[in-house]
Amino acid sequence: MFSVELLPDAGIEAAIRAEWERLIEAGLPSAGRHSGFSNRPHLTLAVRDQLDAQQVAGLAGLAAALPLPLELDGILLFGGAERVILARHVVVTAALREFHAAVAEWLGPPEPRYASTASDHWSPHVTLARRIDAAQLSDALRAVDVRPLRGAATALRIWDAATRTVTMLE
């Protein structure tokens, strides 16, 4: 599986990492608990089972459009009754919508299990924590700072889940 991801500027990254840390300090699940080198705040644009060299080259060409404005505002919850993913909502500006559409068009339609990254189903977000249960949710919401964050998306990368490697396309 390959994930195509936008990376935020240093200011937004620091603010998200601070939210991750507040969740940890509260004894809650947090994306900050993952210590891998590749773990950093990001916005997933597309997920595909395979990417070929031509697709990667095209994505690198699209990265030339960066930076683009990036705004986070509010909270999203994904999941079911048992556990949820807690995330910061990313505002869909015209520039972000156009960039996502260009990536989606270049890569073609996603496999059905990745349909949530298609242009008509995409919910842009930056994950704060996974596996928050109902008993933890109110504490988690108190731990995070939901003030708007404004900055820019400054880089594009590909995460290869099979090899656990990152390819930067700046």
ChimeraX attribute file (.defattr): number of C-alpha atoms within 10 A of each C-alpha:
attribute: neighborCount
match mode: 1-to-1
recipient: residues
	/A:1	13
	/A:2	19
	/A:3	21
	/A:4	24
	/A:5	21
	/A:6	27
	/A:7	22
	/A:8	27
	/A:9	18
	/A:10	13
	/A:11	13
	/A:12	21
	/A:13	17
	/A:14	14
	/A:15	14
	/A:16	25
	/A:17	18
	/A:18	15
	/A:19	23
	/A:20	23
	/A:21	20
	/A:22	19
	/A:23	24
	/A:24	18
	/A:25	12
	/A:26	14
	/A:27	12
	/A:28	21
	/A:29	21
	/A:30	25
	/A:31	23
	/A:32	22
	/A:33	14
	/A:34	10
	/A:35	9
	/A:36	9
	/A:37	9
	/A:38	11
	/A:39	11
	/A:40	19
	/A:41	24
	/A:42	21
	/A:43	21
	/A:44	23
	/A:45	24
	/A:46	24
	/A:47	25
	/A:48	20
	/A:49	13
	/A:50	12
	/A:51	16
	/A:52	8
	/A:53	8
	/A:54	11
	/A:55	15
	/A:56	18
	/A:57	12
	/A:58	15
	/A:59	21
	/A:60	16
	/A:61	12
	/A:62	17
	/A:63	21
	/A:64	13
	/A:65	13
	/A:66	15
	/A:67	18
	/A:68	17
	/A:69	17
	/A:70	22
	/A:71	19
	/A:72	20
	/A:73	15
	/A:74	15
	/A:75	19
	/A:76	18
	/A:77	18
	/A:78	14
	/A:79	12
	/A:80	10
	/A:81	8
	/A:82	10
	/A:83	17
	/A:84	18
	/A:85	19
	/A:86	26
	/A:87	20
	/A:88	25
	/A:89	21
	/A:90	21
	/A:91	19
	/A:92	17
	/A:93	13
	/A:94	10
	/A:95	13
	/A:96	19
	/A:97	15
	/A:98	13
	/A:99	18
	/A:100	22
	/A:101	16
	/A:102	16
	/A:103	21
	/A:104	18
	/A:105	12
	/A:106	15
	/A:107	20
	/A:108	12
	/A:109	15
	/A:110	17
	/A:111	14
	/A:112	10
	/A:113	10
	/A:114	15
	/A:115	16
	/A:116	17
	/A:117	23
	/A:118	22
	/A:119	20
	/A:120	9
	/A:121	10
	/A:122	17
	/A:123	19
	/A:124	22
	/A:125	24
	/A:126	23
	/A:127	25
	/A:128	24
	/A:129	23
	/A:130	18
	/A:131	17
	/A:132	21
	/A:133	17
	/A:134	13
	/A:135	10
	/A:136	15
	/A:137	18
	/A:138	11
	/A:139	15
	/A:140	23
	/A:141	13
	/A:142	12
	/A:143	18
	/A:144	20
	/A:145	16
	/A:146	15
	/A:147	10
	/A:148	13
	/A:149	19
	/A:150	16
	/A:151	17
	/A:152	19
	/A:153	22
	/A:154	19
	/A:155	20
	/A:156	25
	/A:157	21
	/A:158	21
	/A:159	19
	/A:160	19
	/A:161	12
	/A:162	8
	/A:163	9
	/A:164	12
	/A:165	13
	/A:166	16
	/A:167	12
	/A:168	14
	/A:169	20
	/A:170	18
